[in-house]
Amino acid sequence: MSNTYSSVFIHIVFAVKNRENLLPTIWLSRIWAYISKMLLARGHKPIAIGGTQDHIHILINYKITEVIPDLVRDIKINSGKFISDNCHLKCRFAWQSGYGCFSYGASQVDIVRNYINNQDFHHRGKSLKEEIKMYLERCGIEFDEKYLFPDLE
C-alpha cells in the first residue's frame, strides 16, 4: 500500500489531583472546548469530551503520528494552565499524575460517546475508582488496587 491509513479511537481518563471537586460546573463546557481546540490543532478528531467536577473523559479519533504519553502530558499541562488562569479557584489546580487510556473499534464509538456525555448519571451510583477498575478488568489489564488512586489513601 503506498499510503498510510488508520482508524484508531482512544478513550483517555484522568482525575483532578486528590480527586477534589475543583472543576467549576459553569466552566466545564469551556474547559472541554479548550481541550477540543487543542486536540484539533494537533490533528486529532475529538468525538466526546466530558466528565464531572473531579475527572475528565476524552474520546478521540487518534492521529497515529503522536505518542500517547506526550499527548496526555500536554493536555494536562495546557488545560491545567487554562483552568488556573481562568477559573478563579481558591487553591492551586493540578491533575493527578496517571491516566487510563483504552482503545475501541469504530462500532463501539457511539456507546463510548454516550457514556461520556452522561457522566453525571453514571456517577450517581459508581465512583471513578469503581469505573476505572471496571475498564481495567474489561480490558484484561492487571493492576494493583493500591496504585489506582494512591493520593487518596
N, C-alpha and C positions, 0 to 999 in steps of 0.2 A: 504494500500500500504506500503510495507516495505522500499522502497527507496523514496527519495525526488527528484522530477523532476521540473524544472522550465524553462520558456522561457519568459523573461522579457526584453523588449527593451526600453531603455530610451534615450531621447534626452535632453542634457544639453546645455544651452546657457548662456554665461556671457560676459561682456564687460570690456575693459580697463577702469580704473578709469577716470571719466570725459569724457568718450568716445573719448579720444585722439587717434590719429593715430600713436601709438608708436611701433607697431609690424612691424619691417622692412620686407618688401616683400621678400627680399632674404633669410630671416631667417624663414619664415612661415613653410616651409616643415620640417625644423629641429625641430622647436617647436612642430609641430604636431607629428613627430616621437618620440620625447622625451615623450610626453603625452601618446602616444600609448604604448610605452615600460612600462611606469609606470602602466597603466591600466592592461596590460597583467600580470605583476608581482603580481598584486592583485587579479588575477583570472577573470577579466572582459575581454570580447572579443570586441575590438574596431572594429566598422564597417565603420565609417567615422568620420574624424576629419578635420575641415576646418573653414574658416572664412575670415575675412579681417584684415586690419591693426588696427581695433578698437574693434573687438569682435571674439568670438570663438563658434563653434557648435561642439558638441561631441555626436555621436550616438554609443551606446554600447549594447551588449547583457550582461545584468547586472547580476552579481553574487549576489544572494539574501541574502548572509550572511553578507554583509557590509551595514551600514547605509548610505543613500544617502548624508545627510549633511556632514558626515565625509569624504566621498569620494570627494565631491566637494571642501571642505576646503583644503584637501591635494593636489588635482590637482592644485588649485590656489597657495598654498604656494610653492610647488615644482617647478611648471612651472615658477612662478614669480622669484624664485631664479635662475633658469636656464637662463631666459631671462636677468636678471640683470647681471649675471656673464659672459654671452657670447655675448650679442647683442650690447654692447658698446653704450648704449643710453646716451644722454646728460642730461637726467633727471632721477629721481627715478621712477622705474616702479612699478605699482600696479594694481591689478584687482579691479573692483567695488565690493562692499560688498555683493550684492544679486546675484541671478541667477534664471533662469527658468528651470524647469525640467518637461518634458512631456513624457507620455508613448504611445507606439504604439504596434499594433499587428504585427505578422510576415508578414502578407500580405501587410503591409504599409512600410516595411523596405526599399525596393528598391526606393520608392518615396522619402522618407526622405534622403536616401544616395545621390540620385541625386540632391536633393535640396542643401544639404551641399556641395557637390562637385562643385556647380555652384554659389557660393556666390557672386562673382564679378558681374555676370549677374543679380542676384536677387536684388542687392542693387543699381543698376543703377536707379531704379525708386521707391525704397522704403527704408526708413530709418530703422534702427534697432528698434527704438521705435514703428514705424508702424508695423513692423514684430512681435514684442512681443505682441502688442495689438491684432493682428490677432490670434496668438496662444492662448492667454488667452480667447478671445471671442469664438474661435472654441472649446475650451475645457470646456466652461461654467464656467470659473473661474472669480469670482467677483474681481474687483480691483479698486483702486482709482488712476486715471491717474497721480496725482501729486507725487505718490511714485514710478512710473516706473523708472525714471532717475532723482532723486532729485538733484544729483550733477551737473546737467546742468542748473538748474533754477537760 
